[in-house]
Amino acid sequence: MNYEPARRACTRAGMDEALDRDFYSARYQSAPRLFYRELRGVMRMDDRRGYVLVDTLCELDDDGLVINFEMLR
């Protein structure tokens, strides 16, 4: 599992989740950490009122595809 492809896949998943929750952008606040097949980090999600920081957990399969993305708060 390579870090950069995992980060890109999880950023896309975070952006999809943000759009589903009426935010207009999502990005990692700082570099997320990769633990085997989990990427954990803090994402900043912006909307018209400001932003919110959320802890996230992104699970990946062996090919680097996202199988689960969770906002832990």
Buried (B, 14 or more C-beta within 10 A) or exposed (E): BEEEEBBEBBBBBBBEBBEEEEBEBBEBEEEBEBEEBBBBBBBBBBEEEEBBEBEBBBBBEEEBEBEEBEBEE
